Amino acid sequence: PARALSDGPNAVPLKHMRQLLETLVALDAVTKAAPFLEDQIGD
């Protein structure tokens, strides 16, 4: 991956994977906590 044109710079080291996944799970929960405004328009 260090010399790959696309994968190298985008690779997340495994030692950082847990923190990244915890952050992504938290972001997912926040985005799903409230209904979409689009679903309420026209009611």
HTML snippet that shows the backbone in 3Dmol.js (N, CA, C, O; Angstrom):
<script src="https://3Dmol.org/build/3Dmol-min.js"></script>
<div id="view" style="width:600px;height:400px;position:relative"></div>
<script>
const pdb = `
ATOM      1  N   PRO A   1       0.799  -1.226   0.000  1.00  0.00           N
ATOM      2  CA  PRO A   1       0.000   0.000   0.000  1.00  0.00           C
ATOM      3  C   PRO A   1       0.831   1.276   0.000  1.00  0.00           C
ATOM      4  O   PRO A   1       0.360   2.310  -0.475  1.00  0.00           O
ATOM      5  N   ALA A   2       2.034   1.232   0.511  1.00  0.00           N
ATOM      6  CA  ALA A   2       2.846   2.450   0.585  1.00  0.00           C
ATOM      7  C   ALA A   2       3.144   3.020  -0.792  1.00  0.00           C
ATOM      8  O   ALA A   2       3.305   4.231  -0.935  1.00  0.00           O
ATOM      9  N   ARG A   3       3.220   2.162  -1.810  1.00  0.00           N
ATOM     10  CA  ARG A   3       3.523   2.640  -3.160  1.00  0.00           C
ATOM     11  C   ARG A   3       2.314   2.626  -4.087  1.00  0.00           C
ATOM     12  O   ARG A   3       2.419   3.040  -5.242  1.00  0.00           O
ATOM     13  N   ALA A   4       1.194   2.168  -3.611  1.00  0.00           N
ATOM     14  CA  ALA A   4      -0.008   2.133  -4.448  1.00  0.00           C
ATOM     15  C   ALA A   4      -0.488   3.554  -4.719  1.00  0.00           C
ATOM     16  O   ALA A   4      -0.403   4.424  -3.852  1.00  0.00           O
ATOM     17  N   LEU A   5      -0.986   3.778  -5.917  1.00  0.00           N
ATOM     18  CA  LEU A   5      -1.416   5.118  -6.296  1.00  0.00           C
ATOM     19  C   LEU A   5      -2.679   5.560  -5.570  1.00  0.00           C
ATOM     20  O   LEU A   5      -2.874   6.754  -5.343  1.00  0.00           O
ATOM     21  N   SER A   6      -3.531   4.623  -5.207  1.00  0.00           N
ATOM     22  CA  SER A   6      -4.772   5.041  -4.544  1.00  0.00           C
ATOM     23  C   SER A   6      -4.883   4.533  -3.107  1.00  0.00           C
ATOM     24  O   SER A   6      -5.396   5.247  -2.245  1.00  0.00           O
ATOM     25  N   ASP A   7      -4.422   3.339  -2.838  1.00  0.00           N
ATOM     26  CA  ASP A   7      -4.633   2.743  -1.519  1.00  0.00           C
ATOM     27  C   ASP A   7      -3.692   3.269  -0.443  1.00  0.00           C
ATOM     28  O   ASP A   7      -4.108   3.439   0.703  1.00  0.00           O
ATOM     29  N   GLY A   8      -2.457   3.525  -0.780  1.00  0.00           N
ATOM     30  CA  GLY A   8      -1.460   3.926   0.205  1.00  0.00           C
ATOM     31  C   GLY A   8      -1.862   5.128   1.034  1.00  0.00           C
ATOM     32  O   GLY A   8      -1.950   5.016   2.257  1.00  0.00           O
ATOM     33  N   PRO A   9      -2.110   6.280   0.415  1.00  0.00           N
ATOM     34  CA  PRO A   9      -2.442   7.479   1.190  1.00  0.00           C
ATOM     35  C   PRO A   9      -3.790   7.390   1.911  1.00  0.00           C
ATOM     36  O   PRO A   9      -4.032   8.142   2.855  1.00  0.00           O
ATOM     37  N   ASN A  10      -4.664   6.488   1.481  1.00  0.00           N
ATOM     38  CA  ASN A  10      -5.999   6.387   2.069  1.00  0.00           C
ATOM     39  C   ASN A  10      -6.103   5.319   3.147  1.00  0.00           C
ATOM     40  O   ASN A  10      -7.123   5.234   3.832  1.00  0.00           O
ATOM     41  N   ALA A  11      -5.083   4.517   3.308  1.00  0.00           N
ATOM     42  CA  ALA A  11      -5.145   3.406   4.255  1.00  0.00           C
ATOM     43  C   ALA A  11      -5.128   3.917   5.692  1.00  0.00           C
ATOM     44  O   ALA A  11      -4.353   4.811   6.033  1.00  0.00           O
ATOM     45  N   VAL A  12      -5.987   3.345   6.527  1.00  0.00           N
ATOM     46  CA  VAL A  12      -6.019   3.683   7.951  1.00  0.00           C
ATOM     47  C   VAL A  12      -5.225   2.602   8.686  1.00  0.00           C
ATOM     48  O   VAL A  12      -5.545   1.419   8.572  1.00  0.00           O
ATOM     49  N   PRO A  13      -4.203   2.990   9.431  1.00  0.00           N
ATOM     50  CA  PRO A  13      -3.444   1.988  10.184  1.00  0.00           C
ATOM     51  C   PRO A  13      -4.355   1.246  11.163  1.00  0.00           C
ATOM     52  O   PRO A  13      -5.245   1.846  11.766  1.00  0.00           O
ATOM     53  N   LEU A  14      -4.131  -0.048  11.317  1.00  0.00           N
ATOM     54  CA  LEU A  14      -4.983  -0.850  12.194  1.00  0.00           C
ATOM     55  C   LEU A  14      -5.001  -0.321  13.621  1.00  0.00           C
ATOM     56  O   LEU A  14      -6.007  -0.469  14.314  1.00  0.00           O
ATOM     57  N   LYS A  15      -3.916   0.288  14.074  1.00  0.00           N
ATOM     58  CA  LYS A  15      -3.890   0.793  15.449  1.00  0.00           C
ATOM     59  C   LYS A  15      -4.875   1.944  15.652  1.00  0.00           C
ATOM     60  O   LYS A  15      -5.197   2.279  16.791  1.00  0.00           O
ATOM     61  N   HIS A  16      -5.357   2.555  14.568  1.00  0.00           N
ATOM     62  CA  HIS A  16      -6.327   3.651  14.653  1.00  0.00           C
ATOM     63  C   HIS A  16      -7.747   3.211  14.289  1.00  0.00           C
ATOM     64  O   HIS A  16      -8.681   4.011  14.352  1.00  0.00           O
ATOM     65  N   MET A  17      -7.907   1.952  13.913  1.00  0.00           N
ATOM     66  CA  MET A  17      -9.192   1.479  13.407  1.00  0.00           C
ATOM     67  C   MET A  17     -10.297   1.529  14.463  1.00  0.00           C
ATOM     68  O   MET A  17     -11.418   1.929  14.149  1.00  0.00           O
ATOM     69  N   ARG A  18     -10.011   1.136  15.701  1.00  0.00           N
ATOM     70  CA  ARG A  18     -11.040   1.142  16.748  1.00  0.00           C
ATOM     71  C   ARG A  18     -11.584   2.554  16.957  1.00  0.00           C
ATOM     72  O   ARG A  18     -12.798   2.750  17.020  1.00  0.00           O
ATOM     73  N   GLN A  19     -10.694   3.529  17.062  1.00  0.00           N
ATOM     74  CA  GLN A  19     -11.122   4.914  17.270  1.00  0.00           C
ATOM     75  C   GLN A  19     -11.946   5.408  16.081  1.00  0.00           C
ATOM     76  O   GLN A  19     -12.957   6.084  16.267  1.00  0.00           O
ATOM     77  N   LEU A  20     -11.521   5.076  14.871  1.00  0.00           N
ATOM     78  CA  LEU A  20     -12.271   5.481  13.681  1.00  0.00           C
ATOM     79  C   LEU A  20     -13.664   4.867  13.685  1.00  0.00           C
ATOM     80  O   LEU A  20     -14.647   5.561  13.428  1.00  0.00           O
ATOM     81  N   LEU A  21     -13.758   3.582  13.973  1.00  0.00           N
ATOM     82  CA  LEU A  21     -15.062   2.916  13.975  1.00  0.00           C
ATOM     83  C   LEU A  21     -15.973   3.459  15.068  1.00  0.00           C
ATOM     84  O   LEU A  21     -17.175   3.608  14.852  1.00  0.00           O
ATOM     85  N   GLU A  22     -15.416   3.758  16.241  1.00  0.00           N
ATOM     86  CA  GLU A  22     -16.227   4.343  17.314  1.00  0.00           C
ATOM     87  C   GLU A  22     -16.766   5.711  16.898  1.00  0.00           C
ATOM     88  O   GLU A  22     -17.916   6.043  17.184  1.00  0.00           O
ATOM     89  N   THR A  23     -15.937   6.494  16.227  1.00  0.00           N
ATOM     90  CA  THR A  23     -16.373   7.803  15.741  1.00  0.00           C
ATOM     91  C   THR A  23     -17.463   7.654  14.689  1.00  0.00           C
ATOM     92  O   THR A  23     -18.453   8.387  14.711  1.00  0.00           O
ATOM     93  N   LEU A  24     -17.289   6.715  13.773  1.00  0.00           N
ATOM     94  CA  LEU A  24     -18.290   6.509  12.724  1.00  0.00           C
ATOM     95  C   LEU A  24     -19.615   6.019  13.295  1.00  0.00           C
ATOM     96  O   LEU A  24     -20.677   6.433  12.830  1.00  0.00           O
ATOM     97  N   VAL A  25     -19.566   5.146  14.292  1.00  0.00           N
ATOM     98  CA  VAL A  25     -20.795   4.665  14.935  1.00  0.00           C
ATOM     99  C   VAL A  25     -21.498   5.824  15.636  1.00  0.00           C
ATOM    100  O   VAL A  25     -22.723   5.931  15.578  1.00  0.00           O
ATOM    101  N   ALA A  26     -20.730   6.693  16.298  1.00  0.00           N
ATOM    102  CA  ALA A  26     -21.326   7.852  16.974  1.00  0.00           C
ATOM    103  C   ALA A  26     -21.961   8.801  15.964  1.00  0.00           C
ATOM    104  O   ALA A  26     -23.058   9.306  16.199  1.00  0.00           O
ATOM    105  N   LEU A  27     -21.294   9.047  14.854  1.00  0.00           N
ATOM    106  CA  LEU A  27     -21.861   9.910  13.812  1.00  0.00           C
ATOM    107  C   LEU A  27     -23.134   9.306  13.229  1.00  0.00           C
ATOM    108  O   LEU A  27     -24.098  10.023  12.960  1.00  0.00           O
ATOM    109  N   ASP A  28     -23.139   7.999  13.036  1.00  0.00           N
ATOM    110  CA  ASP A  28     -24.320   7.319  12.518  1.00  0.00           C
ATOM    111  C   ASP A  28     -25.496   7.487  13.475  1.00  0.00           C
ATOM    112  O   ASP A  28     -26.622   7.732  13.044  1.00  0.00           O
ATOM    113  N   ALA A  29     -25.235   7.355  14.769  1.00  0.00           N
ATOM    114  CA  ALA A  29     -26.301   7.498  15.764  1.00  0.00           C
ATOM    115  C   ALA A  29     -26.857   8.917  15.777  1.00  0.00           C
ATOM    116  O   ALA A  29     -28.068   9.106  15.887  1.00  0.00           O
ATOM    117  N   VAL A  30     -25.990   9.908  15.667  1.00  0.00           N
ATOM    118  CA  VAL A  30     -26.442  11.304  15.661  1.00  0.00           C
ATOM    119  C   VAL A  30     -27.298  11.589  14.437  1.00  0.00           C
ATOM    120  O   VAL A  30     -28.334  12.245  14.541  1.00  0.00           O
ATOM    121  N   THR A  31     -26.874  11.102  13.287  1.00  0.00           N
ATOM    122  CA  THR A  31     -27.633  11.392  12.068  1.00  0.00           C
ATOM    123  C   THR A  31     -28.984  10.680  12.044  1.00  0.00           C
ATOM    124  O   THR A  31     -29.901  11.126  11.356  1.00  0.00           O
ATOM    125  N   LYS A  32     -29.117   9.594  12.776  1.00  0.00           N
ATOM    126  CA  LYS A  32     -30.381   8.856  12.806  1.00  0.00           C
ATOM    127  C   LYS A  32     -31.255   9.226  14.003  1.00  0.00           C
ATOM    128  O   LYS A  32     -32.360   8.700  14.139  1.00  0.00           O
ATOM    129  N   ALA A  33     -30.781  10.121  14.875  1.00  0.00           N
ATOM    130  CA  ALA A  33     -31.506  10.457  16.102  1.00  0.00           C
ATOM    131  C   ALA A  33     -32.770  11.259  15.836  1.00  0.00           C
ATOM    132  O   ALA A  33     -33.741  11.136  16.583  1.00  0.00           O
ATOM    133  N   ALA A  34     -32.780  12.065  14.807  1.00  0.00           N
ATOM    134  CA  ALA A  34     -33.939  12.907  14.496  1.00  0.00           C
ATOM    135  C   ALA A  34     -34.455  12.542  13.108  1.00  0.00           C
ATOM    136  O   ALA A  34     -33.689  12.100  12.252  1.00  0.00           O
ATOM    137  N   PRO A  35     -35.755  12.726  12.887  1.00  0.00           N
ATOM    138  CA  PRO A  35     -36.296  12.422  11.557  1.00  0.00           C
ATOM    139  C   PRO A  35     -35.769  13.408  10.518  1.00  0.00           C
ATOM    140  O   PRO A  35     -35.351  14.519  10.846  1.00  0.00           O
ATOM    141  N   PHE A  36     -35.797  12.987   9.290  1.00  0.00           N
ATOM    142  CA  PHE A  36     -35.387  13.856   8.192  1.00  0.00           C
ATOM    143  C   PHE A  36     -36.410  14.970   8.011  1.00  0.00           C
ATOM    144  O   PHE A  36     -37.615  14.719   8.035  1.00  0.00           O
ATOM    145  N   LEU A  37     -35.942  16.175   7.833  1.00  0.00           N
ATOM    146  CA  LEU A  37     -36.817  17.316   7.596  1.00  0.00           C
ATOM    147  C   LEU A  37     -37.665  17.081   6.346  1.00  0.00           C
ATOM    148  O   LEU A  37     -38.831  17.473   6.300  1.00  0.00           O
ATOM    149  N   GLU A  38     -37.087  16.451   5.351  1.00  0.00           N
ATOM    150  CA  GLU A  38     -37.807  16.196   4.102  1.00  0.00           C
ATOM    151  C   GLU A  38     -39.061  15.361   4.332  1.00  0.00           C
ATOM    152  O   GLU A  38     -40.049  15.499   3.611  1.00  0.00           O
ATOM    153  N   ASP A  39     -39.013  14.492   5.344  1.00  0.00           N
ATOM    154  CA  ASP A  39     -40.163  13.640   5.634  1.00  0.00           C
ATOM    155  C   ASP A  39     -41.293  14.409   6.305  1.00  0.00           C
ATOM    156  O   ASP A  39     -42.427  13.931   6.328  1.00  0.00           O
ATOM    157  N   GLN A  40     -41.010  15.588   6.852  1.00  0.00           N
ATOM    158  CA  GLN A  40     -42.010  16.369   7.569  1.00  0.00           C
ATOM    159  C   GLN A  40     -42.619  17.468   6.713  1.00  0.00           C
ATOM    160  O   GLN A  40     -43.653  18.026   7.080  1.00  0.00           O
ATOM    161  N   ILE A  41     -42.011  17.787   5.596  1.00  0.00           N
ATOM    162  CA  ILE A  41     -42.521  18.857   4.735  1.00  0.00           C
ATOM    163  C   ILE A  41     -43.798  18.376   4.054  1.00  0.00           C
ATOM    164  O   ILE A  41     -43.846  17.270   3.515  1.00  0.00           O
ATOM    165  N   GLY A  42     -44.802  19.193   4.081  1.00  0.00           N
ATOM    166  CA  GLY A  42     -46.058  18.857   3.431  1.00  0.00           C
ATOM    167  C   GLY A  42     -47.066  18.211   4.364  1.00  0.00           C
ATOM    168  O   GLY A  42     -48.180  17.893   3.947  1.00  0.00           O
ATOM    169  N   ASP A  43     -46.694  18.013   5.615  1.00  0.00           N
ATOM    170  CA  ASP A  43     -47.641  17.426   6.576  1.00  0.00           C
ATOM    171  C   ASP A  43     -48.624  18.459   7.062  1.00  0.00           C
ATOM    172  O   ASP A  43     -49.495  18.148   7.874  1.00  0.00           O
TER     173      ASP A  43
END
`;
const viewer = $3Dmol.createViewer("view");
viewer.addModel(pdb, "pdb");
viewer.setStyle({}, {cartoon: {color: "spectrum"}});
viewer.zoomTo();
viewer.render();
</script>
